[in-house]
Amino acid sequence: MPDFNPVETLCGSTRFCFTRLVNDLDALTDEQAVTSPAPDTRTAADIVSECARVNWHIGRILRNAPPSEEETASSREEMAACSNSKQKARQYLERETASLLEALQQIDPSRLGEQQKLWNREVSLFQAAQLPAMHMFYHDGQLAYIQTFFGDQENHW
């Protein structure tokens, strides 16, 4: 049995979930991606932009460079600017996922047990590094559900 490589596992999970999320975003038309399927619901572009922002945040944590309040405010503005365009949301997600993967590949695996404050709780860097994949997978389910509002019952994985 091969040795367990936590960094390869984290990168693989991140790539897997990113690919599924992008596939489901791509299955929506440009108009569908920016249309709320029901009153008081989020659009697919908004959801994807949030995923990009979380990937950005966790990448900073893994680089041992937690974002400042000013950087966090700036990232909120970028998320909002990308939330009204399928193409911008996709590009934002691609960029921040690539940056996250770079941070993952550069981390010393011995650091993964270190405790880090993340959104007012203590987690290990390994737990923080798992979050982007889980977050994208969770929101991918929402995109798949949004597709059904527009009559698309197909699985796009």
Biotite code that builds the C-alpha atoms (Angstrom):
import biotite.structure as struc

atoms = struc.array([
    struc.Atom([0.000, 0.000, 0.000], chain_id="A", res_id=1, res_name="MET", atom_name="CA", element="C"),
    struc.Atom([1.437, 3.415, -0.928], chain_id="A", res_id=2, res_name="PRO", atom_name="CA", element="C"),
    struc.Atom([2.131, 5.990, 1.756], chain_id="A", res_id=3, res_name="ASP", atom_name="CA", element="C"),
    struc.Atom([-0.610, 8.493, 2.436], chain_id="A", res_id=4, res_name="PHE", atom_name="CA", element="C"),
    struc.Atom([0.307, 11.905, 1.085], chain_id="A", res_id=5, res_name="ASN", atom_name="CA", element="C"),
    struc.Atom([-1.979, 14.507, 2.669], chain_id="A", res_id=6, res_name="PRO", atom_name="CA", element="C"),
    struc.Atom([-0.969, 17.272, 0.264], chain_id="A", res_id=7, res_name="VAL", atom_name="CA", element="C"),
    struc.Atom([-1.720, 15.137, -2.811], chain_id="A", res_id=8, res_name="GLU", atom_name="CA", element="C"),
    struc.Atom([-5.036, 14.132, -1.243], chain_id="A", res_id=9, res_name="THR", atom_name="CA", element="C"),
    struc.Atom([-5.998, 17.757, -0.557], chain_id="A", res_id=10, res_name="LEU", atom_name="CA", element="C"),
    struc.Atom([-4.994, 18.830, -4.077], chain_id="A", res_id=11, res_name="CYS", atom_name="CA", element="C"),
    struc.Atom([-6.895, 15.928, -5.628], chain_id="A", res_id=12, res_name="GLY", atom_name="CA", element="C"),
    struc.Atom([-10.065, 16.708, -3.678], chain_id="A", res_id=13, res_name="SER", atom_name="CA", element="C"),
    struc.Atom([-9.819, 20.379, -4.563], chain_id="A", res_id=14, res_name="THR", atom_name="CA", element="C"),
    struc.Atom([-9.385, 19.635, -8.283], chain_id="A", res_id=15, res_name="ARG", atom_name="CA", element="C"),
    struc.Atom([-12.240, 17.105, -8.236], chain_id="A", res_id=16, res_name="PHE", atom_name="CA", element="C"),
    struc.Atom([-14.715, 19.516, -6.643], chain_id="A", res_id=17, res_name="CYS", atom_name="CA", element="C"),
    struc.Atom([-13.558, 22.470, -8.746], chain_id="A", res_id=18, res_name="PHE", atom_name="CA", element="C"),
    struc.Atom([-14.131, 20.475, -11.949], chain_id="A", res_id=19, res_name="THR", atom_name="CA", element="C"),
    struc.Atom([-17.655, 19.465, -10.951], chain_id="A", res_id=20, res_name="ARG", atom_name="CA", element="C"),
    struc.Atom([-18.562, 23.013, -9.958], chain_id="A", res_id=21, res_name="LEU", atom_name="CA", element="C"),
    struc.Atom([-17.281, 24.420, -13.253], chain_id="A", res_id=22, res_name="VAL", atom_name="CA", element="C"),
    struc.Atom([-19.084, 21.710, -15.232], chain_id="A", res_id=23, res_name="ASN", atom_name="CA", element="C"),
    struc.Atom([-22.366, 22.646, -13.585], chain_id="A", res_id=24, res_name="ASP", atom_name="CA", element="C"),
    struc.Atom([-21.738, 26.362, -14.058], chain_id="A", res_id=25, res_name="LEU", atom_name="CA", element="C"),
    struc.Atom([-20.955, 25.770, -17.726], chain_id="A", res_id=26, res_name="ASP", atom_name="CA", element="C"),
    struc.Atom([-24.215, 23.854, -18.135], chain_id="A", res_id=27, res_name="ALA", atom_name="CA", element="C"),
    struc.Atom([-26.107, 27.063, -17.367], chain_id="A", res_id=28, res_name="LEU", atom_name="CA", element="C"),
    struc.Atom([-26.535, 29.737, -19.995], chain_id="A", res_id=29, res_name="THR", atom_name="CA", element="C"),
    struc.Atom([-25.054, 33.174, -19.291], chain_id="A", res_id=30, res_name="ASP", atom_name="CA", element="C"),
    struc.Atom([-28.547, 34.459, -18.493], chain_id="A", res_id=31, res_name="GLU", atom_name="CA", element="C"),
    struc.Atom([-29.438, 31.509, -16.246], chain_id="A", res_id=32, res_name="GLN", atom_name="CA", element="C"),
    struc.Atom([-26.186, 31.930, -14.280], chain_id="A", res_id=33, res_name="ALA", atom_name="CA", element="C"),
    struc.Atom([-27.153, 35.460, -13.253], chain_id="A", res_id=34, res_name="VAL", atom_name="CA", element="C"),
    struc.Atom([-30.891, 34.887, -12.767], chain_id="A", res_id=35, res_name="THR", atom_name="CA", element="C"),
    struc.Atom([-32.330, 34.039, -9.360], chain_id="A", res_id=36, res_name="SER", atom_name="CA", element="C"),
    struc.Atom([-34.448, 30.946, -9.947], chain_id="A", res_id=37, res_name="PRO", atom_name="CA", element="C"),
    struc.Atom([-36.911, 31.921, -7.220], chain_id="A", res_id=38, res_name="ALA", atom_name="CA", element="C"),
    struc.Atom([-37.600, 34.953, -5.036], chain_id="A", res_id=39, res_name="PRO", atom_name="CA", element="C"),
    struc.Atom([-34.867, 35.701, -2.492], chain_id="A", res_id=40, res_name="ASP", atom_name="CA", element="C"),
    struc.Atom([-32.449, 33.097, -3.865], chain_id="A", res_id=41, res_name="THR", atom_name="CA", element="C"),
    struc.Atom([-28.860, 33.512, -4.928], chain_id="A", res_id=42, res_name="ARG", atom_name="CA", element="C"),
    struc.Atom([-27.658, 33.236, -8.489], chain_id="A", res_id=43, res_name="THR", atom_name="CA", element="C"),
    struc.Atom([-25.187, 30.623, -9.671], chain_id="A", res_id=44, res_name="ALA", atom_name="CA", element="C"),
    struc.Atom([-22.625, 33.351, -10.450], chain_id="A", res_id=45, res_name="ALA", atom_name="CA", element="C"),
    struc.Atom([-22.940, 34.675, -6.910], chain_id="A", res_id=46, res_name="ASP", atom_name="CA", element="C"),
    struc.Atom([-22.433, 31.200, -5.444], chain_id="A", res_id=47, res_name="ILE", atom_name="CA", element="C"),
    struc.Atom([-19.381, 30.539, -7.623], chain_id="A", res_id=48, res_name="VAL", atom_name="CA", element="C"),
    struc.Atom([-17.919, 33.927, -6.688], chain_id="A", res_id=49, res_name="SER", atom_name="CA", element="C"),
    struc.Atom([-18.285, 33.039, -3.023], chain_id="A", res_id=50, res_name="GLU", atom_name="CA", element="C"),
    struc.Atom([-16.402, 29.790, -3.648], chain_id="A", res_id=51, res_name="CYS", atom_name="CA", element="C"),
    struc.Atom([-13.597, 31.758, -5.284], chain_id="A", res_id=52, res_name="ALA", atom_name="CA", element="C"),
    struc.Atom([-13.420, 34.101, -2.319], chain_id="A", res_id=53, res_name="ARG", atom_name="CA", element="C"),
    struc.Atom([-13.204, 31.228, 0.181], chain_id="A", res_id=54, res_name="VAL", atom_name="CA", element="C"),
    struc.Atom([-10.443, 29.649, -1.928], chain_id="A", res_id=55, res_name="ASN", atom_name="CA", element="C"),
    struc.Atom([-8.594, 32.981, -1.839], chain_id="A", res_id=56, res_name="TRP", atom_name="CA", element="C"),
    struc.Atom([-8.969, 33.211, 1.930], chain_id="A", res_id=57, res_name="HIS", atom_name="CA", element="C"),
    struc.Atom([-7.777, 29.672, 2.631], chain_id="A", res_id=58, res_name="ILE", atom_name="CA", element="C"),
    struc.Atom([-4.844, 30.115, 0.245], chain_id="A", res_id=59, res_name="GLY", atom_name="CA", element="C"),
    struc.Atom([-3.771, 33.097, 2.341], chain_id="A", res_id=60, res_name="ARG", atom_name="CA", element="C"),
    struc.Atom([-4.080, 31.058, 5.541], chain_id="A", res_id=61, res_name="ILE", atom_name="CA", element="C"),
    struc.Atom([-1.975, 28.247, 4.068], chain_id="A", res_id=62, res_name="LEU", atom_name="CA", element="C"),
    struc.Atom([0.684, 30.759, 3.049], chain_id="A", res_id=63, res_name="ARG", atom_name="CA", element="C"),
    struc.Atom([0.738, 31.949, 6.660], chain_id="A", res_id=64, res_name="ASN", atom_name="CA", element="C"),
    struc.Atom([-0.474, 35.348, 5.478], chain_id="A", res_id=65, res_name="ALA", atom_name="CA", element="C"),
    struc.Atom([-4.002, 35.786, 6.834], chain_id="A", res_id=66, res_name="PRO", atom_name="CA", element="C"),
    struc.Atom([-5.757, 38.630, 5.023], chain_id="A", res_id=67, res_name="PRO", atom_name="CA", element="C"),
    struc.Atom([-5.962, 42.018, 6.663], chain_id="A", res_id=68, res_name="SER", atom_name="CA", element="C"),
    struc.Atom([-9.289, 43.778, 7.154], chain_id="A", res_id=69, res_name="GLU", atom_name="CA", element="C"),
    struc.Atom([-8.506, 45.936, 4.108], chain_id="A", res_id=70, res_name="GLU", atom_name="CA", element="C"),
    struc.Atom([-7.736, 42.879, 1.954], chain_id="A", res_id=71, res_name="GLU", atom_name="CA", element="C"),
    struc.Atom([-10.888, 41.172, 3.182], chain_id="A", res_id=72, res_name="THR", atom_name="CA", element="C"),
    struc.Atom([-12.977, 44.215, 2.250], chain_id="A", res_id=73, res_name="ALA", atom_name="CA", element="C"),
    struc.Atom([-11.313, 44.304, -1.170], chain_id="A", res_id=74, res_name="SER", atom_name="CA", element="C"),
    struc.Atom([-12.082, 40.612, -1.719], chain_id="A", res_id=75, res_name="SER", atom_name="CA", element="C"),
    struc.Atom([-15.744, 41.257, -0.829], chain_id="A", res_id=76, res_name="ARG", atom_name="CA", element="C"),
    struc.Atom([-15.816, 43.944, -3.513], chain_id="A", res_id=77, res_name="GLU", atom_name="CA", element="C"),
    struc.Atom([-14.257, 41.592, -6.057], chain_id="A", res_id=78, res_name="GLU", atom_name="CA", element="C"),
    struc.Atom([-16.771, 38.896, -5.202], chain_id="A", res_id=79, res_name="MET", atom_name="CA", element="C"),
    struc.Atom([-19.617, 41.366, -5.695], chain_id="A", res_id=80, res_name="ALA", atom_name="CA", element="C"),
    struc.Atom([-18.146, 42.535, -9.009], chain_id="A", res_id=81, res_name="ALA", atom_name="CA", element="C"),
    struc.Atom([-17.981, 38.950, -10.277], chain_id="A", res_id=82, res_name="CYS", atom_name="CA", element="C"),
    struc.Atom([-21.409, 37.929, -8.998], chain_id="A", res_id=83, res_name="SER", atom_name="CA", element="C"),
    struc.Atom([-23.250, 39.428, -11.963], chain_id="A", res_id=84, res_name="ASN", atom_name="CA", element="C"),
    struc.Atom([-21.372, 37.612, -14.728], chain_id="A", res_id=85, res_name="SER", atom_name="CA", element="C"),
    struc.Atom([-20.940, 33.924, -15.413], chain_id="A", res_id=86, res_name="LYS", atom_name="CA", element="C"),
    struc.Atom([-17.636, 34.563, -17.180], chain_id="A", res_id=87, res_name="GLN", atom_name="CA", element="C"),
    struc.Atom([-16.228, 36.788, -14.417], chain_id="A", res_id=88, res_name="LYS", atom_name="CA", element="C"),
    struc.Atom([-17.319, 34.340, -11.710], chain_id="A", res_id=89, res_name="ALA", atom_name="CA", element="C"),
    struc.Atom([-15.711, 31.449, -13.577], chain_id="A", res_id=90, res_name="ARG", atom_name="CA", element="C"),
    struc.Atom([-12.461, 33.361, -14.124], chain_id="A", res_id=91, res_name="GLN", atom_name="CA", element="C"),
    struc.Atom([-12.368, 34.395, -10.470], chain_id="A", res_id=92, res_name="TYR", atom_name="CA", element="C"),
    struc.Atom([-12.899, 30.783, -9.395], chain_id="A", res_id=93, res_name="LEU", atom_name="CA", element="C"),
    struc.Atom([-10.229, 29.518, -11.803], chain_id="A", res_id=94, res_name="GLU", atom_name="CA", element="C"),
    struc.Atom([-7.682, 32.085, -10.609], chain_id="A", res_id=95, res_name="ARG", atom_name="CA", element="C"),
    struc.Atom([-8.282, 31.564, -6.901], chain_id="A", res_id=96, res_name="GLU", atom_name="CA", element="C"),
    struc.Atom([-8.395, 27.773, -7.180], chain_id="A", res_id=97, res_name="THR", atom_name="CA", element="C"),
    struc.Atom([-5.071, 27.791, -9.054], chain_id="A", res_id=98, res_name="ALA", atom_name="CA", element="C"),
    struc.Atom([-3.624, 30.030, -6.343], chain_id="A", res_id=99, res_name="SER", atom_name="CA", element="C"),
    struc.Atom([-4.998, 27.754, -3.632], chain_id="A", res_id=100, res_name="LEU", atom_name="CA", element="C"),
    struc.Atom([-3.502, 24.683, -5.315], chain_id="A", res_id=101, res_name="LEU", atom_name="CA", element="C"),
    struc.Atom([-0.155, 26.453, -5.519], chain_id="A", res_id=102, res_name="GLU", atom_name="CA", element="C"),
    struc.Atom([-0.323, 27.211, -1.785], chain_id="A", res_id=103, res_name="ALA", atom_name="CA", element="C"),
    struc.Atom([-1.220, 23.589, -1.062], chain_id="A", res_id=104, res_name="LEU", atom_name="CA", element="C"),
    struc.Atom([1.645, 22.257, -3.153], chain_id="A", res_id=105, res_name="GLN", atom_name="CA", element="C"),
    struc.Atom([4.112, 24.527, -1.375], chain_id="A", res_id=106, res_name="GLN", atom_name="CA", element="C"),
    struc.Atom([3.072, 23.754, 2.183], chain_id="A", res_id=107, res_name="ILE", atom_name="CA", element="C"),
    struc.Atom([5.349, 21.605, 4.309], chain_id="A", res_id=108, res_name="ASP", atom_name="CA", element="C"),
    struc.Atom([3.181, 18.594, 5.278], chain_id="A", res_id=109, res_name="PRO", atom_name="CA", element="C"),
    struc.Atom([4.559, 18.773, 8.821], chain_id="A", res_id=110, res_name="SER", atom_name="CA", element="C"),
    struc.Atom([2.661, 22.088, 9.235], chain_id="A", res_id=111, res_name="ARG", atom_name="CA", element="C"),
    struc.Atom([-0.755, 20.543, 8.544], chain_id="A", res_id=112, res_name="LEU", atom_name="CA", element="C"),
    struc.Atom([-1.275, 19.781, 12.242], chain_id="A", res_id=113, res_name="GLY", atom_name="CA", element="C"),
    struc.Atom([-0.663, 23.395, 13.290], chain_id="A", res_id=114, res_name="GLU", atom_name="CA", element="C"),
    struc.Atom([-3.630, 25.159, 14.815], chain_id="A", res_id=115, res_name="GLN", atom_name="CA", element="C"),
    struc.Atom([-4.890, 28.273, 13.097], chain_id="A", res_id=116, res_name="GLN", atom_name="CA", element="C"),
    struc.Atom([-7.690, 30.692, 13.877], chain_id="A", res_id=117, res_name="LYS", atom_name="CA", element="C"),
    struc.Atom([-10.216, 30.571, 11.050], chain_id="A", res_id=118, res_name="LEU", atom_name="CA", element="C"),
    struc.Atom([-13.451, 32.533, 11.300], chain_id="A", res_id=119, res_name="TRP", atom_name="CA", element="C"),
    struc.Atom([-13.343, 32.644, 15.096], chain_id="A", res_id=120, res_name="ASN", atom_name="CA", element="C"),
    struc.Atom([-12.495, 28.986, 15.685], chain_id="A", res_id=121, res_name="ARG", atom_name="CA", element="C"),
    struc.Atom([-9.342, 26.997, 16.035], chain_id="A", res_id=122, res_name="GLU", atom_name="CA", element="C"),
    struc.Atom([-8.738, 24.425, 13.317], chain_id="A", res_id=123, res_name="VAL", atom_name="CA", element="C"),
    struc.Atom([-5.708, 22.564, 12.054], chain_id="A", res_id=124, res_name="SER", atom_name="CA", element="C"),
    struc.Atom([-4.219, 23.681, 8.756], chain_id="A", res_id=125, res_name="LEU", atom_name="CA", element="C"),
    struc.Atom([-5.326, 20.303, 7.382], chain_id="A", res_id=126, res_name="PHE", atom_name="CA", element="C"),
    struc.Atom([-8.923, 21.082, 8.332], chain_id="A", res_id=127, res_name="GLN", atom_name="CA", element="C"),
    struc.Atom([-8.646, 24.536, 6.788], chain_id="A", res_id=128, res_name="ALA", atom_name="CA", element="C"),
    struc.Atom([-7.165, 23.031, 3.623], chain_id="A", res_id=129, res_name="ALA", atom_name="CA", element="C"),
    struc.Atom([-10.100, 20.597, 3.345], chain_id="A", res_id=130, res_name="GLN", atom_name="CA", element="C"),
    struc.Atom([-12.657, 23.387, 3.488], chain_id="A", res_id=131, res_name="LEU", atom_name="CA", element="C"),
    struc.Atom([-12.413, 24.678, -0.121], chain_id="A", res_id=132, res_name="PRO", atom_name="CA", element="C"),
    struc.Atom([-13.176, 21.274, -1.632], chain_id="A", res_id=133, res_name="ALA", atom_name="CA", element="C"),
    struc.Atom([-16.086, 20.672, 0.754], chain_id="A", res_id=134, res_name="MET", atom_name="CA", element="C"),
    struc.Atom([-17.369, 24.190, 0.172], chain_id="A", res_id=135, res_name="HIS", atom_name="CA", element="C"),
    struc.Atom([-17.244, 23.864, -3.627], chain_id="A", res_id=136, res_name="MET", atom_name="CA", element="C"),
    struc.Atom([-18.909, 20.443, -3.471], chain_id="A", res_id=137, res_name="PHE", atom_name="CA", element="C"),
    struc.Atom([-21.696, 21.753, -1.248], chain_id="A", res_id=138, res_name="TYR", atom_name="CA", element="C"),
    struc.Atom([-22.353, 24.670, -3.593], chain_id="A", res_id=139, res_name="HIS", atom_name="CA", element="C"),
    struc.Atom([-22.094, 22.445, -6.657], chain_id="A", res_id=140, res_name="ASP", atom_name="CA", element="C"),
    struc.Atom([-25.206, 20.694, -5.368], chain_id="A", res_id=141, res_name="GLY", atom_name="CA", element="C"),
    struc.Atom([-26.921, 24.068, -5.322], chain_id="A", res_id=142, res_name="GLN", atom_name="CA", element="C"),
    struc.Atom([-25.921, 24.726, -8.937], chain_id="A", res_id=143, res_name="LEU", atom_name="CA", element="C"),
    struc.Atom([-27.272, 21.323, -9.932], chain_id="A", res_id=144, res_name="ALA", atom_name="CA", element="C"),
    struc.Atom([-30.533, 22.214, -8.206], chain_id="A", res_id=145, res_name="TYR", atom_name="CA", element="C"),
    struc.Atom([-30.647, 25.634, -9.900], chain_id="A", res_id=146, res_name="ILE", atom_name="CA", element="C"),
    struc.Atom([-30.370, 23.797, -13.238], chain_id="A", res_id=147, res_name="GLN", atom_name="CA", element="C"),
    struc.Atom([-33.622, 21.989, -12.475], chain_id="A", res_id=148, res_name="THR", atom_name="CA", element="C"),
    struc.Atom([-35.443, 25.312, -12.146], chain_id="A", res_id=149, res_name="PHE", atom_name="CA", element="C"),
    struc.Atom([-34.522, 25.941, -15.775], chain_id="A", res_id=150, res_name="PHE", atom_name="CA", element="C"),
    struc.Atom([-35.691, 22.480, -16.892], chain_id="A", res_id=151, res_name="GLY", atom_name="CA", element="C"),
    struc.Atom([-32.263, 20.784, -16.990], chain_id="A", res_id=152, res_name="ASP", atom_name="CA", element="C"),
    struc.Atom([-32.431, 17.347, -15.363], chain_id="A", res_id=153, res_name="GLN", atom_name="CA", element="C"),
    struc.Atom([-29.099, 16.116, -16.758], chain_id="A", res_id=154, res_name="GLU", atom_name="CA", element="C"),
    struc.Atom([-26.050, 15.277, -14.656], chain_id="A", res_id=155, res_name="ASN", atom_name="CA", element="C"),
    struc.Atom([-23.165, 17.347, -16.018], chain_id="A", res_id=156, res_name="HIS", atom_name="CA", element="C"),
    struc.Atom([-20.302, 15.652, -14.249], chain_id="A", res_id=157, res_name="TRP", atom_name="CA", element="C"),
])
